[in-house]
Amino acid sequence: MFVQGHTSPSKGKTITTDPIKSSADLAKVKAVTQKSPRDHALLMLMIHTALRAGDICRLTWDDIYDTEVRLIERKTGKRKVVPLNEPTMEALRVWRGRCEHEQIASGQRGALTTATLGRLVKGWCEEAGLVGRFSSHSTRKGFVRIHVDEVGTSMAALMTIGNWSSERMVLHYCGKLDDSVRVAYSVAL
């Protein structure tokens, strides 16, 4: 109940979502989605394109050209062309053979919403045994985190992929900046 002068315990706190932090964790989530062609295709598309959930939900089969996705990002209004790797293409081919809808992200009742996509990702991560706060955004953040930690993708490339204006934003986005700051404070000089 509202009491005058009351301050919410969450006021000023940022509720955030965690990335899928490693390729080992991603492999666990992929294993969970293997039983559903739709779920596996969606995970592969999300984790390998780093597209926002809203853009994934709007994608139609007509947006796939040979081995790339072409779209106009809803948030930025920018035209984007994203190459698709072979495992993602294969997952999409399998899902296309079963999908009866125009939207790639669809279910029995039609196109999925970003909220539904978020619940799916959260469920996959929980079933895979990952600990943290997961949502559809965890795949986008996971793409960046794995590329920073394991692949060695340049900051310039990641800034272009995510439409970020600085390296600091990339590191903050994938949770690395907070980790680095925590480590720096823990060192006894």
C-alpha positions as CSV (number, residue, x, y, z in Angstrom):
1,M,0.0,0.0,0.0
2,F,1.2,3.5,-0.8
3,V,2.4,5.5,2.2
4,Q,3.4,9.1,1.8
5,G,7.1,9.6,1.9
6,H,7.7,5.9,1.1
7,T,10.6,5.2,-1.2
8,S,10.6,2.0,-3.3
9,P,13.4,-0.4,-2.3
10,S,14.2,-0.7,-6.1
11,K,14.2,3.0,-6.7
12,G,17.4,4.0,-8.4
13,K,18.4,0.4,-9.1
14,T,18.7,-0.8,-12.6
15,I,17.2,-4.2,-13.2
16,T,19.2,-5.8,-15.9
17,T,19.4,-9.1,-17.7
18,D,22.5,-11.3,-17.7
19,P,24.3,-12.5,-20.8
20,I,24.9,-16.1,-21.8
21,K,28.5,-15.8,-20.6
22,S,30.4,-18.6,-22.4
23,S,30.2,-20.9,-25.4
24,A,30.0,-23.8,-22.9
25,D,26.8,-22.2,-21.4
26,L,25.5,-21.6,-24.9
27,A,26.1,-25.3,-25.8
28,K,23.9,-26.2,-22.8
29,V,21.1,-23.9,-24.0
30,K,21.4,-25.2,-27.6
31,A,21.0,-28.8,-26.3
32,V,17.8,-27.8,-24.6
33,T,16.4,-26.3,-27.8
34,Q,17.3,-29.3,-30.0
35,K,14.0,-31.0,-29.3
36,S,12.0,-28.2,-30.9
37,P,12.9,-27.0,-34.5
38,R,11.3,-23.6,-33.8
39,D,13.1,-23.0,-30.6
40,H,16.4,-24.1,-32.0
41,A,16.0,-21.9,-35.1
42,L,15.1,-18.9,-32.9
43,L,18.0,-19.4,-30.6
44,M,20.5,-19.8,-33.4
45,L,19.1,-16.7,-35.2
46,M,19.2,-14.7,-32.0
47,I,22.6,-15.7,-30.7
48,H,24.3,-15.5,-34.1
49,T,22.9,-12.2,-35.4
50,A,22.8,-10.2,-32.1
51,L,19.4,-8.7,-33.3
52,R,17.0,-7.2,-30.8
53,A,14.0,-9.3,-29.8
54,G,11.6,-6.8,-31.5
55,D,13.5,-7.2,-34.8
56,I,13.5,-11.0,-34.5
57,C,9.7,-11.0,-33.9
58,R,9.2,-8.9,-37.0
59,L,11.3,-11.0,-39.3
60,T,9.5,-12.9,-42.1
61,W,10.8,-15.6,-44.3
62,D,11.0,-13.0,-47.1
63,D,13.7,-11.2,-45.1
64,I,16.1,-14.1,-45.6
65,Y,18.2,-13.7,-48.8
66,D,20.5,-16.6,-49.6
67,T,22.8,-16.6,-46.6
68,E,21.8,-13.2,-45.0
69,V,19.1,-11.4,-43.2
70,R,18.1,-7.9,-44.5
71,L,16.0,-5.6,-42.3
72,I,15.5,-2.1,-41.1
73,E,16.1,-2.0,-37.3
74,R,13.0,-0.9,-35.5
75,K,14.9,1.0,-32.8
76,T,17.4,2.8,-34.9
77,G,15.7,2.9,-38.3
78,K,19.0,1.8,-39.9
79,R,19.2,-0.7,-42.7
80,K,21.1,-3.8,-41.6
81,V,22.4,-6.8,-43.5
82,V,23.5,-9.7,-41.3
83,P,25.3,-12.7,-42.7
84,L,24.1,-16.1,-41.5
85,N,26.5,-18.9,-40.7
86,E,25.8,-22.5,-41.9
87,P,24.5,-23.9,-38.6
88,T,22.0,-21.0,-38.4
89,M,20.9,-21.6,-42.0
90,E,20.4,-25.3,-41.3
91,A,18.3,-24.6,-38.2
92,L,16.2,-22.1,-40.3
93,R,15.8,-24.7,-43.1
94,V,14.5,-27.3,-40.7
95,W,12.1,-24.8,-39.1
96,R,10.9,-23.5,-42.5
97,G,9.8,-27.0,-43.5
98,R,7.4,-27.0,-40.5
99,C,6.4,-23.4,-40.1
100,E,3.0,-22.4,-41.4
101,H,3.3,-18.7,-40.8
102,E,4.9,-15.7,-42.5
103,Q,6.9,-14.7,-39.4
104,I,9.9,-16.8,-38.5
105,A,9.2,-16.3,-34.7
106,S,5.8,-17.8,-34.6
107,G,3.7,-20.4,-32.8
108,Q,0.3,-22.1,-33.0
109,R,-1.4,-18.7,-32.7
110,G,0.8,-16.8,-35.1
111,A,3.6,-14.3,-34.5
112,L,5.4,-14.3,-31.1
113,T,5.7,-11.2,-29.0
114,T,8.9,-10.0,-27.5
115,A,7.5,-11.0,-24.1
116,T,6.9,-14.5,-25.3
117,L,10.3,-14.7,-26.8
118,G,11.7,-13.5,-23.4
119,R,9.9,-16.2,-21.6
120,L,11.2,-18.8,-24.0
121,V,14.8,-17.7,-23.5
122,K,14.4,-17.6,-19.7
123,G,13.0,-21.1,-19.8
124,W,15.8,-22.5,-22.0
125,C,18.4,-21.0,-19.7
126,E,16.8,-22.3,-16.6
127,E,16.4,-25.8,-18.1
128,A,20.1,-25.6,-19.1
129,G,21.0,-25.0,-15.5
130,L,22.3,-21.4,-15.9
131,V,22.0,-19.1,-13.0
132,G,21.0,-15.4,-13.4
133,R,18.3,-13.1,-14.8
134,F,17.6,-14.1,-18.4
135,S,15.5,-12.6,-21.1
136,S,15.5,-12.4,-24.9
137,H,18.2,-9.7,-24.5
138,S,20.5,-12.3,-22.9
139,T,21.2,-13.7,-26.4
140,R,22.3,-10.3,-27.8
141,K,24.4,-9.7,-24.7
142,G,25.7,-13.2,-24.9
143,F,26.8,-12.7,-28.5
144,V,28.9,-9.7,-27.4
145,R,30.3,-11.4,-24.3
146,I,31.4,-14.5,-26.1
147,H,33.0,-12.5,-28.9
148,V,34.9,-10.4,-26.3
149,D,36.0,-13.3,-24.1
150,E,36.5,-16.2,-26.5
151,V,36.5,-15.1,-30.1
152,G,38.7,-12.0,-30.0
153,T,36.4,-9.9,-32.2
154,S,37.7,-6.3,-32.4
155,M,35.9,-3.6,-30.5
156,A,35.4,-1.7,-33.7
157,A,33.5,-4.7,-35.2
158,L,31.4,-5.1,-32.1
159,M,30.6,-1.4,-32.0
160,T,29.4,-1.6,-35.6
161,I,27.3,-4.8,-35.0
162,G,25.6,-3.3,-31.9
163,N,25.4,0.3,-33.1
164,W,27.4,1.5,-30.0
165,S,29.5,4.6,-30.0
166,S,32.3,3.6,-27.7
167,E,34.3,0.6,-26.4
168,R,33.0,1.5,-22.9
169,M,29.4,0.9,-24.0
170,V,30.3,-2.5,-25.5
171,L,32.0,-3.6,-22.3
172,H,29.2,-2.3,-20.1
173,Y,26.6,-3.9,-22.3
174,C,28.1,-7.4,-22.0
175,G,28.8,-7.1,-18.3
176,K,32.6,-7.0,-18.7
177,L,33.1,-3.4,-17.5
178,D,31.5,-4.1,-14.1
179,D,33.6,-7.2,-13.7
180,S,36.8,-5.3,-14.6
181,V,36.0,-2.5,-12.1
182,R,35.2,-5.1,-9.4
183,V,38.6,-6.8,-10.0
184,A,40.4,-3.5,-10.0
185,Y,39.0,-2.6,-6.6
186,S,39.8,-6.0,-5.2
187,V,43.6,-5.7,-5.8
188,A,45.6,-4.8,-2.8
189,L,48.3,-2.3,-3.7
